[in-house]
Amino acid sequence: MSDEEEPEKPTPSRGRAKGKSTAHKKRAETYNIYIYKVLKQVHPEMGVSKRAMFILNSFVHDIFDRICSEAAKLCQYSHKQTLSAREIQTAVQLVLPGELAKHAISEGGKAVNKYHASLN
């Protein structure tokens, strides 16, 4: 061992020192508030547990990924650079089964019309 003294280790503090910035934790993007709003529209008296919300969030994320992947493939097949509502609609028909696809396309069409109306 050497005769030199080791430098003092800083003690952990609960507060942030002046002038020092800490790295912020990146927020995870979730669909929680949207799932909750739809739940309250359908069943106002019902709640949802944290675990159920996690499962629903994973489900929505998975379906979104599947539709996006399918729409991207459709763009590649038709040699297009732009992803349009038509590709999304076709991807929804391919990914979602029967009546669910029809309902999703109907709701998507209403959303697109509402968006175009808000631009004018």
Biopython code that builds the backbone (N, CA, C, O; Angstrom):
import numpy as np
from Bio.PDB.StructureBuilder import StructureBuilder

atoms = [
    (1, "MET", "N", (0.825, -1.174, 0.000)),
    (1, "MET", "CA", (0.000, 0.000, 0.000)),
    (1, "MET", "C", (0.870, 1.238, 0.000)),
    (1, "MET", "O", (1.972, 1.252, 0.547)),
    (2, "SER", "N", (0.342, 2.285, -0.633)),
    (2, "SER", "CA", (1.117, 3.530, -0.711)),
    (2, "SER", "C", (0.753, 4.435, 0.455)),
    (2, "SER", "O", (-0.251, 4.235, 1.138)),
    (3, "ASP", "N", (1.601, 5.437, 0.659)),
    (3, "ASP", "CA", (1.397, 6.378, 1.748)),
    (3, "ASP", "C", (0.397, 7.473, 1.376)),
    (3, "ASP", "O", (-0.023, 8.255, 2.229)),
    (4, "GLU", "N", (0.014, 7.522, 0.080)),
    (4, "GLU", "CA", (-0.912, 8.571, -0.358)),
    (4, "GLU", "C", (-2.309, 8.278, 0.157)),
    (4, "GLU", "O", (-2.743, 7.129, 0.238)),
    (5, "GLU", "N", (-3.004, 9.368, 0.507)),
    (5, "GLU", "CA", (-4.372, 9.206, 0.978)),
    (5, "GLU", "C", (-5.328, 9.150, -0.209)),
    (5, "GLU", "O", (-5.123, 9.819, -1.222)),
    (6, "GLU", "N", (-6.365, 8.348, -0.069)),
    (6, "GLU", "CA", (-7.375, 8.278, -1.120)),
    (6, "GLU", "C", (-8.271, 9.500, -1.023)),
    (6, "GLU", "O", (-8.577, 9.959, 0.078)),
    (7, "PRO", "N", (-8.702, 10.039, -2.182)),
    (7, "PRO", "CA", (-9.617, 11.187, -2.115)),
    (7, "PRO", "C", (-10.955, 10.757, -1.527)),
    (7, "PRO", "O", (-11.398, 9.619, -1.684)),
    (8, "GLU", "N", (-11.580, 11.712, -0.846)),
    (8, "GLU", "CA", (-12.869, 11.407, -0.218)),
    (8, "GLU", "C", (-13.929, 11.150, -1.265)),
    (8, "GLU", "O", (-14.010, 11.854, -2.272)),
    (9, "LYS", "N", (-14.736, 10.142, -1.021)),
    (9, "LYS", "CA", (-15.845, 9.841, -1.923)),
    (9, "LYS", "C", (-17.015, 10.746, -1.551)),
    (9, "LYS", "O", (-17.309, 10.933, -0.370)),
    (10, "PRO", "N", (-17.678, 11.305, -2.554)),
    (10, "PRO", "CA", (-18.821, 12.158, -2.227)),
    (10, "PRO", "C", (-19.966, 11.329, -1.641)),
    (10, "PRO", "O", (-20.239, 10.213, -2.081)),
    (11, "THR", "N", (-20.606, 11.893, -0.664)),
    (11, "THR", "CA", (-21.734, 11.187, -0.063)),
    (11, "THR", "C", (-22.975, 11.438, -0.900)),
    (11, "THR", "O", (-23.185, 12.550, -1.384)),
    (12, "PRO", "N", (-23.791, 10.425, -1.073)),
    (12, "PRO", "CA", (-24.996, 10.624, -1.877)),
    (12, "PRO", "C", (-25.939, 11.609, -1.194)),
    (12, "PRO", "O", (-26.188, 11.518, 0.008)),
    (13, "SER", "N", (-26.451, 12.536, -1.965)),
    (13, "SER", "CA", (-27.383, 13.513, -1.404)),
    (13, "SER", "C", (-28.734, 13.363, -2.081)),
    (13, "SER", "O", (-28.830, 12.886, -3.212)),
    (14, "ARG", "N", (-29.740, 13.762, -1.397)),
    (14, "ARG", "CA", (-31.102, 13.634, -1.918)),
    (14, "ARG", "C", (-31.442, 14.776, -2.865)),
    (14, "ARG", "O", (-32.189, 14.564, -3.820)),
    (15, "GLY", "N", (-30.936, 15.944, -2.642)),
    (15, "GLY", "CA", (-31.251, 17.108, -3.474)),
    (15, "GLY", "C", (-30.250, 17.268, -4.607)),
    (15, "GLY", "O", (-29.231, 16.579, -4.661)),
    (16, "ARG", "N", (-30.557, 18.178, -5.499)),
    (16, "ARG", "CA", (-29.671, 18.455, -6.621)),
    (16, "ARG", "C", (-28.802, 19.649, -6.261)),
    (16, "ARG", "O", (-29.302, 20.654, -5.756)),
    (17, "ALA", "N", (-27.499, 19.545, -6.518)),
    (17, "ALA", "CA", (-26.585, 20.633, -6.221)),
    (17, "ALA", "C", (-26.812, 21.782, -7.200)),
    (17, "ALA", "O", (-27.235, 21.568, -8.336)),
    (18, "LYS", "N", (-26.527, 22.995, -6.749)),
    (18, "LYS", "CA", (-26.725, 24.165, -7.604)),
    (18, "LYS", "C", (-25.793, 24.107, -8.802)),
    (18, "LYS", "O", (-24.622, 23.749, -8.681)),
    (19, "GLY", "N", (-26.332, 24.464, -9.961)),
    (19, "GLY", "CA", (-25.520, 24.513, -11.166)),
    (19, "GLY", "C", (-25.299, 23.171, -11.828)),
    (19, "GLY", "O", (-24.792, 23.112, -12.948)),
    (20, "LYS", "N", (-25.659, 22.123, -11.178)),
    (20, "LYS", "CA", (-25.470, 20.784, -11.753)),
    (20, "LYS", "C", (-26.764, 20.337, -12.419)),
    (20, "LYS", "O", (-27.843, 20.478, -11.844)),
    (21, "SER", "N", (-26.660, 19.806, -13.608)),
    (21, "SER", "CA", (-27.861, 19.282, -14.266)),
    (21, "SER", "C", (-27.786, 17.764, -14.276)),
    (21, "SER", "O", (-26.718, 17.170, -14.426)),
    (22, "THR", "N", (-28.924, 17.172, -14.117)),
    (22, "THR", "CA", (-28.983, 15.712, -14.132)),
    (22, "THR", "C", (-29.686, 15.264, -15.397)),
    (22, "THR", "O", (-30.516, 15.989, -15.946)),
    (23, "ALA", "N", (-29.361, 14.096, -15.848)),
    (23, "ALA", "CA", (-29.992, 13.554, -17.045)),
    (23, "ALA", "C", (-31.428, 13.165, -16.707)),
    (23, "ALA", "O", (-31.683, 12.506, -15.700)),
    (24, "HIS", "N", (-32.359, 13.582, -17.562)),
    (24, "HIS", "CA", (-33.753, 13.244, -17.343)),
    (24, "HIS", "C", (-34.060, 11.901, -17.965)),
    (24, "HIS", "O", (-33.549, 11.566, -19.034)),
    (25, "LYS", "N", (-34.896, 11.134, -17.291)),
    (25, "LYS", "CA", (-35.320, 9.848, -17.812)),
    (25, "LYS", "C", (-36.278, 10.093, -18.970)),
    (25, "LYS", "O", (-37.218, 10.878, -18.844)),
    (26, "LYS", "N", (-36.046, 9.425, -20.096)),
    (26, "LYS", "CA", (-36.905, 9.600, -21.263)),
    (26, "LYS", "C", (-38.268, 8.987, -20.985)),
    (26, "LYS", "O", (-38.370, 7.860, -20.499)),
    (27, "ARG", "N", (-39.312, 9.745, -21.300)),
    (27, "ARG", "CA", (-40.664, 9.252, -21.077)),
    (27, "ARG", "C", (-41.018, 8.187, -22.101)),
    (27, "ARG", "O", (-40.697, 8.306, -23.283)),
    (28, "ALA", "N", (-41.675, 7.159, -21.630)),
    (28, "ALA", "CA", (-42.133, 6.111, -22.528)),
    (28, "ALA", "C", (-43.476, 6.545, -23.119)),
    (28, "ALA", "O", (-44.377, 6.960, -22.391)),
    (29, "GLU", "N", (-43.600, 6.447, -24.423)),
    (29, "GLU", "CA", (-44.855, 6.806, -25.082)),
    (29, "GLU", "C", (-45.859, 5.680, -24.875)),
    (29, "GLU", "O", (-45.585, 4.524, -25.194)),
    (30, "THR", "N", (-47.019, 6.029, -24.338)),
    (30, "THR", "CA", (-48.053, 5.027, -24.099)),
    (30, "THR", "C", (-49.390, 5.526, -24.637)),
    (30, "THR", "O", (-49.556, 6.704, -24.954)),
    (31, "TYR", "N", (-50.328, 4.603, -24.729)),
    (31, "TYR", "CA", (-51.682, 4.914, -25.178)),
    (31, "TYR", "C", (-52.646, 4.942, -23.991)),
    (31, "TYR", "O", (-53.862, 4.908, -24.175)),
    (32, "ASN", "N", (-52.101, 5.005, -22.776)),
    (32, "ASN", "CA", (-52.910, 4.874, -21.564)),
    (32, "ASN", "C", (-54.065, 5.870, -21.484)),
    (32, "ASN", "O", (-55.190, 5.481, -21.173)),
    (33, "ILE", "N", (-53.806, 7.133, -21.757)),
    (33, "ILE", "CA", (-54.874, 8.131, -21.609)),
    (33, "ILE", "C", (-55.972, 7.917, -22.638)),
    (33, "ILE", "O", (-57.149, 8.146, -22.360)),
    (34, "TYR", "N", (-55.578, 7.474, -23.835)),
    (34, "TYR", "CA", (-56.569, 7.239, -24.889)),
    (34, "TYR", "C", (-57.423, 6.011, -24.580)),
    (34, "TYR", "O", (-58.632, 6.009, -24.809)),
    (35, "ILE", "N", (-56.780, 4.971, -24.060)),
    (35, "ILE", "CA", (-57.507, 3.762, -23.656)),
    (35, "ILE", "C", (-58.484, 4.120, -22.544)),
    (35, "ILE", "O", (-59.630, 3.669, -22.548)),
    (36, "TYR", "N", (-58.032, 4.927, -21.596)),
    (36, "TYR", "CA", (-58.876, 5.315, -20.471)),
    (36, "TYR", "C", (-60.076, 6.143, -20.931)),
    (36, "TYR", "O", (-61.191, 5.937, -20.451)),
    (37, "LYS", "N", (-59.851, 7.082, -21.865)),
    (37, "LYS", "CA", (-60.951, 7.912, -22.380)),
    (37, "LYS", "C", (-62.007, 7.062, -23.090)),
    (37, "LYS", "O", (-63.205, 7.285, -22.918)),
    (38, "VAL", "N", (-61.562, 6.092, -23.887)),
    (38, "VAL", "CA", (-62.508, 5.211, -24.585)),
    (38, "VAL", "C", (-63.269, 4.360, -23.575)),
    (38, "VAL", "O", (-64.475, 4.162, -23.718)),
    (39, "LEU", "N", (-62.578, 3.858, -22.561)),
    (39, "LEU", "CA", (-63.248, 3.072, -21.525)),
    (39, "LEU", "C", (-64.356, 3.879, -20.854)),
    (39, "LEU", "O", (-65.449, 3.364, -20.617)),
    (40, "LYS", "N", (-64.070, 5.144, -20.549)),
    (40, "LYS", "CA", (-65.058, 5.987, -19.884)),
    (40, "LYS", "C", (-66.234, 6.333, -20.801)),
    (40, "LYS", "O", (-67.343, 6.564, -20.318)),
    (41, "GLN", "N", (-66.004, 6.371, -22.116)),
    (41, "GLN", "CA", (-67.100, 6.593, -23.058)),
    (41, "GLN", "C", (-68.027, 5.381, -23.093)),
    (41, "GLN", "O", (-69.248, 5.526, -23.150)),
    (42, "VAL", "N", (-67.446, 4.197, -23.059)),
    (42, "VAL", "CA", (-68.216, 2.961, -23.183)),
    (42, "VAL", "C", (-68.823, 2.547, -21.844)),
    (42, "VAL", "O", (-70.009, 2.222, -21.773)),
    (43, "HIS", "N", (-68.005, 2.558, -20.772)),
    (43, "HIS", "CA", (-68.453, 2.155, -19.435)),
    (43, "HIS", "C", (-67.968, 3.186, -18.406)),
    (43, "HIS", "O", (-66.908, 3.004, -17.807)),
    (44, "PRO", "N", (-68.730, 4.262, -18.194)),
    (44, "PRO", "CA", (-68.280, 5.335, -17.293)),
    (44, "PRO", "C", (-68.038, 4.893, -15.851)),
    (44, "PRO", "O", (-67.239, 5.507, -15.144)),
    (45, "GLU", "N", (-68.714, 3.842, -15.412)),
    (45, "GLU", "CA", (-68.592, 3.419, -14.014)),
    (45, "GLU", "C", (-67.421, 2.466, -13.784)),
    (45, "GLU", "O", (-67.142, 2.112, -12.638)),
    (46, "MET", "N", (-66.739, 2.047, -14.829)),
    (46, "MET", "CA", (-65.710, 1.022, -14.725)),
    (46, "MET", "C", (-64.307, 1.624, -14.682)),
    (46, "MET", "O", (-64.058, 2.682, -15.260)),
    (47, "GLY", "N", (-63.404, 0.947, -13.997)),
    (47, "GLY", "CA", (-62.004, 1.338, -13.941)),
    (47, "GLY", "C", (-61.132, 0.255, -14.558)),
    (47, "GLY", "O", (-61.634, -0.762, -15.037)),
    (48, "VAL", "N", (-59.816, 0.481, -14.543)),
    (48, "VAL", "CA", (-58.891, -0.500, -15.113)),
    (48, "VAL", "C", (-57.640, -0.553, -14.236)),
    (48, "VAL", "O", (-57.129, 0.482, -13.808)),
    (49, "SER", "N", (-57.149, -1.771, -13.971)),
    (49, "SER", "CA", (-55.962, -1.934, -13.132)),
    (49, "SER", "C", (-54.702, -1.589, -13.920)),
    (49, "SER", "O", (-54.711, -1.506, -15.148)),
    (50, "LYS", "N", (-53.626, -1.392, -13.175)),
    (50, "LYS", "CA", (-52.348, -1.047, -13.804)),
    (50, "LYS", "C", (-51.870, -2.174, -14.727)),
    (50, "LYS", "O", (-51.354, -1.925, -15.816)),
    (51, "ARG", "N", (-52.053, -3.419, -14.269)),
    (51, "ARG", "CA", (-51.623, -4.574, -15.067)),
    (51, "ARG", "C", (-52.449, -4.701, -16.343)),
    (51, "ARG", "O", (-51.907, -4.974, -17.414)),
    (52, "ALA", "N", (-53.775, -4.502, -16.224)),
    (52, "ALA", "CA", (-54.655, -4.563, -17.394)),
    (52, "ALA", "C", (-54.306, -3.452, -18.373)),
    (52, "ALA", "O", (-54.329, -3.664, -19.586)),
    (53, "MET", "N", (-53.981, -2.257, -17.851)),
    (53, "MET", "CA", (-53.608, -1.134, -18.719)),
    (53, "MET", "C", (-52.314, -1.452, -19.457)),
    (53, "MET", "O", (-52.171, -1.107, -20.630)),
    (54, "PHE", "N", (-51.369, -2.106, -18.784)),
    (54, "PHE", "CA", (-50.116, -2.501, -19.424)),
    (54, "PHE", "C", (-50.388, -3.470, -20.573)),
    (54, "PHE", "O", (-49.799, -3.343, -21.646)),
    (55, "ILE", "N", (-51.271, -4.430, -20.352)),
    (55, "ILE", "CA", (-51.615, -5.425, -21.371)),
    (55, "ILE", "C", (-52.309, -4.757, -22.557)),
    (55, "ILE", "O", (-51.985, -5.044, -23.709)),
    (56, "LEU", "N", (-53.265, -3.865, -22.277)),
    (56, "LEU", "CA", (-53.967, -3.147, -23.346)),
    (56, "LEU", "C", (-53.009, -2.264, -24.143)),
    (56, "LEU", "O", (-53.106, -2.177, -25.367)),
    (57, "ASN", "N", (-52.089, -1.615, -23.443)),
    (57, "ASN", "CA", (-51.098, -0.762, -24.104)),
    (57, "ASN", "C", (-50.208, -1.591, -25.034)),
    (57, "ASN", "O", (-49.906, -1.167, -26.149)),
    (58, "SER", "N", (-49.792, -2.763, -24.575)),
    (58, "SER", "CA", (-48.976, -3.660, -25.404)),
    (58, "SER", "C", (-49.754, -4.132, -26.623)),
    (58, "SER", "O", (-49.204, -4.240, -27.719)),
    (59, "PHE", "N", (-51.038, -4.411, -26.424)),
    (59, "PHE", "CA", (-51.903, -4.850, -27.515)),
    (59, "PHE", "C", (-52.023, -3.772, -28.591)),
    (59, "PHE", "O", (-51.861, -4.055, -29.778)),
    (60, "VAL", "N", (-52.307, -2.537, -28.175)),
    (60, "VAL", "CA", (-52.448, -1.429, -29.128)),
    (60, "VAL", "C", (-51.129, -1.194, -29.870)),
    (60, "VAL", "O", (-51.123, -0.970, -31.081)),
    (61, "HIS", "N", (-50.021, -1.246, -29.141)),
    (61, "HIS", "CA", (-48.704, -1.058, -29.754)),
    (61, "HIS", "C", (-48.420, -2.150, -30.794)),
    (61, "HIS", "O", (-47.888, -1.865, -31.867)),
    (62, "ASP", "N", (-48.774, -3.387, -30.475)),
    (62, "ASP", "CA", (-48.555, -4.511, -31.383)),
    (62, "ASP", "C", (-49.388, -4.363, -32.659)),
    (62, "ASP", "O", (-48.874, -4.553, -33.762)),
    (63, "ILE", "N", (-50.670, -4.025, -32.511)),
    (63, "ILE", "CA", (-51.542, -3.852, -33.682)),
    (63, "ILE", "C", (-51.044, -2.695, -34.544)),
    (63, "ILE", "O", (-51.033, -2.789, -35.772)),
    (64, "PHE", "N", (-50.631, -1.602, -33.897)),
    (64, "PHE", "CA", (-50.091, -0.450, -34.621)),
    (64, "PHE", "C", (-48.863, -0.854, -35.438)),
    (64, "PHE", "O", (-48.733, -0.476, -36.602)),
    (65, "ASP", "N", (-47.967, -1.622, -34.824)),
    (65, "ASP", "CA", (-46.769, -2.105, -35.529)),
    (65, "ASP", "C", (-47.125, -2.986, -36.719)),
    (65, "ASP", "O", (-46.537, -2.853, -37.793)),
    (66, "ARG", "N", (-48.084, -3.883, -36.530)),
    (66, "ARG", "CA", (-48.493, -4.775, -37.621)),
    (66, "ARG", "C", (-49.070, -3.998, -38.799)),
    (66, "ARG", "O", (-48.742, -4.269, -39.954)),
    (67, "ILE", "N", (-49.931, -3.030, -38.497)),
    (67, "ILE", "CA", (-50.544, -2.230, -39.565)),
    (67, "ILE", "C", (-49.476, -1.403, -40.286)),
    (67, "ILE", "O", (-49.480, -1.317, -41.514)),
    (68, "CYS", "N", (-48.568, -0.802, -39.529)),
    (68, "CYS", "CA", (-47.489, -0.005, -40.139)),
    (68, "CYS", "C", (-46.585, -0.856, -41.024)),
    (68, "CYS", "O", (-46.215, -0.442, -42.122)),
    (69, "SER", "N", (-46.236, -2.029, -40.549)),
    (69, "SER", "CA", (-45.372, -2.921, -41.326)),
    (69, "SER", "C", (-46.051, -3.342, -42.625)),
    (69, "SER", "O", (-45.429, -3.352, -43.687)),
    (70, "GLU", "N", (-47.331, -3.689, -42.528)),
    (70, "GLU", "CA", (-48.081, -4.109, -43.714)),
    (70, "GLU", "C", (-48.229, -2.959, -44.703)),
    (70, "GLU", "O", (-48.102, -3.161, -45.911)),
    (71, "ALA", "N", (-48.494, -1.759, -44.205)),
    (71, "ALA", "CA", (-48.625, -0.586, -45.071)),
    (71, "ALA", "C", (-47.294, -0.262, -45.753)),
    (71, "ALA", "O", (-47.273, 0.122, -46.922)),
    (72, "ALA", "N", (-46.191, -0.414, -45.027)),
    (72, "ALA", "CA", (-44.872, -0.173, -45.610)),
    (72, "ALA", "C", (-44.573, -1.175, -46.728)),
    (72, "ALA", "O", (-44.009, -0.812, -47.761)),
    (73, "LYS", "N", (-44.953, -2.433, -46.514)),
    (73, "LYS", "CA", (-44.772, -3.453, -47.559)),
    (73, "LYS", "C", (-45.588, -3.096, -48.796)),
    (73, "LYS", "O", (-45.110, -3.236, -49.922)),
    (74, "LEU", "N", (-46.826, -2.633, -48.586)),
    (74, "LEU", "CA", (-47.684, -2.249, -49.715)),
    (74, "LEU", "C", (-47.052, -1.110, -50.510)),
    (74, "LEU", "O", (-47.127, -1.092, -51.738)),
    (75, "CYS", "N", (-46.437, -0.169, -49.821)),
    (75, "CYS", "CA", (-45.746, 0.938, -50.508)),
    (75, "CYS", "C", (-44.575, 0.419, -51.326)),
    (75, "CYS", "O", (-44.349, 0.865, -52.451)),
    (76, "GLN", "N", (-43.837, -0.515, -50.765)),
    (76, "GLN", "CA", (-42.697, -1.087, -51.486)),
    (76, "GLN", "C", (-43.153, -1.845, -52.724)),
    (76, "GLN", "O", (-42.554, -1.721, -53.791)),
    (77, "TYR", "N", (-44.227, -2.638, -52.576)),
    (77, "TYR", "CA", (-44.714, -3.431, -53.698)),
    (77, "TYR", "C", (-45.161, -2.551, -54.855)),
    (77, "TYR", "O", (-44.962, -2.902, -56.018)),
    (78, "SER", "N", (-45.766, -1.410, -54.542)),
    (78, "SER", "CA", (-46.278, -0.527, -55.595)),
    (78, "SER", "C", (-45.278, 0.569, -55.976)),
    (78, "SER", "O", (-45.624, 1.491, -56.714)),
    (79, "HIS", "N", (-44.049, 0.474, -55.480)),
    (79, "HIS", "CA", (-42.967, 1.411, -55.798)),
    (79, "HIS", "C", (-43.353, 2.856, -55.490)),
    (79, "HIS", "O", (-43.093, 3.756, -56.289)),
    (80, "LYS", "N", (-43.974, 3.074, -54.332)),
    (80, "LYS", "CA", (-44.354, 4.424, -53.910)),
    (80, "LYS", "C", (-43.471, 4.862, -52.753)),
    (80, "LYS", "O", (-43.010, 4.047, -51.954)),
    (81, "GLN", "N", (-43.248, 6.167, -52.682)),
    (81, "GLN", "CA", (-42.448, 6.734, -51.598)),
    (81, "GLN", "C", (-43.318, 7.264, -50.463)),
    (81, "GLN", "O", (-42.831, 7.488, -49.355)),
    (82, "THR", "N", (-44.599, 7.462, -50.740)),
    (82, "THR", "CA", (-45.492, 8.095, -49.774)),
    (82, "THR", "C", (-46.538, 7.114, -49.245)),
    (82, "THR", "O", (-47.215, 6.419, -50.003)),
    (83, "LEU", "N", (-46.643, 7.086, -47.935)),
    (83, "LEU", "CA", (-47.643, 6.251, -47.273)),
    (83, "LEU", "C", (-48.939, 7.060, -47.183)),
    (83, "LEU", "O", (-48.990, 8.073, -46.487)),
    (84, "SER", "N", (-49.973, 6.619, -47.879)),
    (84, "SER", "CA", (-51.228, 7.367, -47.902)),
    (84, "SER", "C", (-52.320, 6.623, -47.130)),
    (84, "SER", "O", (-52.111, 5.517, -46.633)),
    (85, "ALA", "N", (-53.487, 7.261, -47.045)),
    (85, "ALA", "CA", (-54.625, 6.663, -46.348)),
    (85, "ALA", "C", (-55.046, 5.355, -47.022)),
    (85, "ALA", "O", (-55.546, 4.442, -46.364)),
    (86, "ARG", "N", (-54.843, 5.276, -48.316)),
    (86, "ARG", "CA", (-55.232, 4.059, -49.045)),
    (86, "ARG", "C", (-54.399, 2.853, -48.587)),
    (86, "ARG", "O", (-54.938, 1.764, -48.392)),
    (87, "GLU", "N", (-53.092, 3.051, -48.419)),
    (87, "GLU", "CA", (-52.235, 1.957, -47.931)),
    (87, "GLU", "C", (-52.613, 1.551, -46.508)),
    (87, "GLU", "O", (-52.633, 0.364, -46.182)),
    (88, "ILE", "N", (-52.913, 2.535, -45.667)),
    (88, "ILE", "CA", (-53.320, 2.234, -44.290)),
    (88, "ILE", "C", (-54.621, 1.435, -44.296)),
    (88, "ILE", "O", (-54.763, 0.463, -43.553)),
    (89, "GLN", "N", (-55.569, 1.847, -45.137)),
    (89, "GLN", "CA", (-56.864, 1.163, -45.215)),
    (89, "GLN", "C", (-56.697, -0.280, -45.671)),
    (89, "GLN", "O", (-57.315, -1.184, -45.109)),
    (90, "THR", "N", (-55.870, -0.499, -46.678)),
    (90, "THR", "CA", (-55.629, -1.859, -47.166)),
    (90, "THR", "C", (-54.923, -2.699, -46.109)),
    (90, "THR", "O", (-55.239, -3.874, -45.928)),
    (91, "ALA", "N", (-53.953, -2.084, -45.403)),
    (91, "ALA", "CA", (-53.237, -2.795, -44.344)),
    (91, "ALA", "C", (-54.191, -3.209, -43.224)),
    (91, "ALA", "O", (-54.078, -4.307, -42.679)),
    (92, "VAL", "N", (-55.127, -2.327, -42.885)),
    (92, "VAL", "CA", (-56.118, -2.652, -41.848)),
    (92, "VAL", "C", (-56.973, -3.840, -42.288)),
    (92, "VAL", "O", (-57.266, -4.730, -41.490)),
    (93, "GLN", "N", (-57.374, -3.850, -43.566)),
    (93, "GLN", "CA", (-58.165, -4.970, -44.084)),
    (93, "GLN", "C", (-57.387, -6.279, -44.011)),
    (93, "GLN", "O", (-57.963, -7.335, -43.747)),
    (94, "LEU", "N", (-56.081, -6.209, -44.246)),
    (94, "LEU", "CA", (-55.253, -7.419, -44.225)),
    (94, "LEU", "C", (-54.937, -7.900, -42.809)),
    (94, "LEU", "O", (-54.841, -9.104, -42.571)),
    (95, "VAL", "N", (-54.775, -6.969, -41.871)),
    (95, "VAL", "CA", (-54.347, -7.329, -40.517)),
    (95, "VAL", "C", (-55.528, -7.699, -39.615)),
    (95, "VAL", "O", (-55.456, -8.676, -38.869)),
    (96, "LEU", "N", (-56.606, -6.926, -39.680)),
    (96, "LEU", "CA", (-57.737, -7.159, -38.785)),
    (96, "LEU", "C", (-58.768, -8.088, -39.421)),
    (96, "LEU", "O", (-58.954, -8.055, -40.637)),
    (97, "PRO", "N", (-59.440, -8.914, -38.624)),
    (97, "PRO", "CA", (-60.428, -9.838, -39.177)),
    (97, "PRO", "C", (-61.780, -9.161, -39.437)),
    (97, "PRO", "O", (-62.192, -8.265, -38.700)),
    (98, "GLY", "N", (-62.461, -9.607, -40.498)),
    (98, "GLY", "CA", (-63.812, -9.272, -40.898)),
    (98, "GLY", "C", (-64.472, -8.004, -40.419)),
    (98, "GLY", "O", (-64.148, -6.908, -40.876)),
    (99, "GLU", "N", (-65.407, -8.158, -39.487)),
    (99, "GLU", "CA", (-66.238, -7.049, -39.016)),
    (99, "GLU", "C", (-65.404, -5.985, -38.300)),
    (99, "GLU", "O", (-65.719, -4.797, -38.370)),
    (100, "LEU", "N", (-64.361, -6.401, -37.627)),
    (100, "LEU", "CA", (-63.483, -5.460, -36.929)),
    (100, "LEU", "C", (-62.782, -4.537, -37.927)),
    (100, "LEU", "O", (-62.628, -3.343, -37.672)),
    (101, "ALA", "N", (-62.360, -5.093, -39.058)),
    (101, "ALA", "CA", (-61.718, -4.296, -40.101)),
    (101, "ALA", "C", (-62.692, -3.278, -40.679)),
    (101, "ALA", "O", (-62.328, -2.122, -40.895)),
    (102, "LYS", "N", (-63.938, -3.704, -40.933)),
    (102, "LYS", "CA", (-64.944, -2.791, -41.482)),
    (102, "LYS", "C", (-65.206, -1.630, -40.537)),
    (102, "LYS", "O", (-65.304, -0.479, -40.962)),
    (103, "HIS", "N", (-65.318, -1.941, -39.253)),
    (103, "HIS", "CA", (-65.566, -0.901, -38.252)),
    (103, "HIS", "C", (-64.367, 0.048, -38.160)),
    (103, "HIS", "O", (-64.543, 1.263, -38.075)),
    (104, "ALA", "N", (-63.158, -0.503, -38.175)),
    (104, "ALA", "CA", (-61.938, 0.316, -38.093)),
    (104, "ALA", "C", (-61.825, 1.244, -39.296)),
    (104, "ALA", "O", (-61.449, 2.407, -39.149)),
    (105, "ILE", "N", (-62.146, 0.740, -40.485)),
    (105, "ILE", "CA", (-62.081, 1.553, -41.703)),
    (105, "ILE", "C", (-63.115, 2.674, -41.646)),
    (105, "ILE", "O", (-62.836, 3.802, -42.050)),
    (106, "SER", "N", (-64.305, 2.363, -41.144)),
    (106, "SER", "CA", (-65.348, 3.374, -40.995)),
    (106, "SER", "C", (-64.898, 4.489, -40.052)),
    (106, "SER", "O", (-65.045, 5.670, -40.366)),
    (107, "GLU", "N", (-64.348, 4.111, -38.894)),
    (107, "GLU", "CA", (-63.876, 5.103, -37.912)),
    (107, "GLU", "C", (-62.684, 5.894, -38.450)),
    (107, "GLU", "O", (-62.570, 7.096, -38.210)),
    (108, "GLY", "N", (-61.802, 5.216, -39.175)),
    (108, "GLY", "CA", (-60.651, 5.897, -39.774)),
    (108, "GLY", "C", (-61.078, 6.915, -40.814)),
    (108, "GLY", "O", (-60.524, 8.012, -40.889)),
    (109, "GLY", "N", (-62.077, 6.539, -41.626)),
    (109, "GLY", "CA", (-62.609, 7.469, -42.628)),
    (109, "GLY", "C", (-63.200, 8.706, -41.986)),
    (109, "GLY", "O", (-63.012, 9.820, -42.476)),
    (110, "LYS", "N", (-63.923, 8.508, -40.876)),
    (110, "LYS", "CA", (-64.496, 9.654, -40.153)),
    (110, "LYS", "C", (-63.387, 10.562, -39.611)),
    (110, "LYS", "O", (-63.506, 11.787, -39.656)),
    (111, "ALA", "N", (-62.326, 9.964, -39.108)),
    (111, "ALA", "CA", (-61.212, 10.745, -38.555)),
    (111, "ALA", "C", (-60.510, 11.554, -39.644)),
    (111, "ALA", "O", (-60.157, 12.714, -39.430)),
    (112, "VAL", "N", (-60.308, 10.938, -40.816)),
    (112, "VAL", "CA", (-59.663, 11.642, -41.929)),
    (112, "VAL", "C", (-60.540, 12.798, -42.401)),
    (112, "VAL", "O", (-60.034, 13.887, -42.670)),
    (113, "ASN", "N", (-61.858, 12.569, -42.505)),
    (113, "ASN", "CA", (-62.785, 13.637, -42.917)),
    (113, "ASN", "C", (-62.786, 14.786, -41.911)),
    (113, "ASN", "O", (-62.813, 15.954, -42.299)),
    (114, "LYS", "N", (-62.758, 14.457, -40.633)),
    (114, "LYS", "CA", (-62.728, 15.484, -39.588)),
    (114, "LYS", "C", (-61.440, 16.304, -39.679)),
    (114, "LYS", "O", (-61.457, 17.522, -39.502)),
    (115, "TYR", "N", (-60.332, 15.628, -39.956)),
    (115, "TYR", "CA", (-59.049, 16.314, -40.099)),
    (115, "TYR", "C", (-59.066, 17.272, -41.294)),
    (115, "TYR", "O", (-58.632, 18.419, -41.186)),
    (116, "HIS", "N", (-59.570, 16.792, -42.428)),
    (116, "HIS", "CA", (-59.629, 17.642, -43.623)),
    (116, "HIS", "C", (-60.563, 18.832, -43.411)),
    (116, "HIS", "O", (-60.301, 19.923, -43.918)),
    (117, "ALA", "N", (-61.641, 18.632, -42.671)),
    (117, "ALA", "CA", (-62.561, 19.737, -42.368)),
    (117, "ALA", "C", (-61.900, 20.780, -41.473)),
    (117, "ALA", "O", (-62.177, 21.973, -41.601)),
    (118, "SER", "N", (-61.031, 20.340, -40.571)),
    (118, "SER", "CA", (-60.366, 21.280, -39.665)),
    (118, "SER", "C", (-59.308, 22.116, -40.384)),
    (118, "SER", "O", (-58.947, 23.193, -39.910)),
    (119, "LEU", "N", (-58.810, 21.633, -41.517)),
    (119, "LEU", "CA", (-57.810, 22.385, -42.277)),
    (119, "LEU", "C", (-58.431, 23.576, -43.000)),
    (119, "LEU", "O", (-57.765, 24.587, -43.222)),
    (120, "ASN", "N", (-59.699, 23.457, -43.365)),
    (120, "ASN", "CA", (-60.378, 24.527, -44.116)),
    (120, "ASN", "C", (-60.904, 25.624, -43.250)),
    (120, "ASN", "O", (-61.493, 26.580, -43.755)),
]
sb = StructureBuilder()
sb.init_structure("model")
sb.init_model(0)
sb.init_chain("A")
sb.init_seg("    ")
for serial, (resi, resn, name, xyz) in enumerate(atoms, 1):
    if name == "N":
        sb.init_residue(resn, " ", resi, " ")
    sb.init_atom(name, np.array(xyz, "f"), 0.0, 1.0, " ", f" {name:<3s}", serial, name[0])
structure = sb.get_structure()
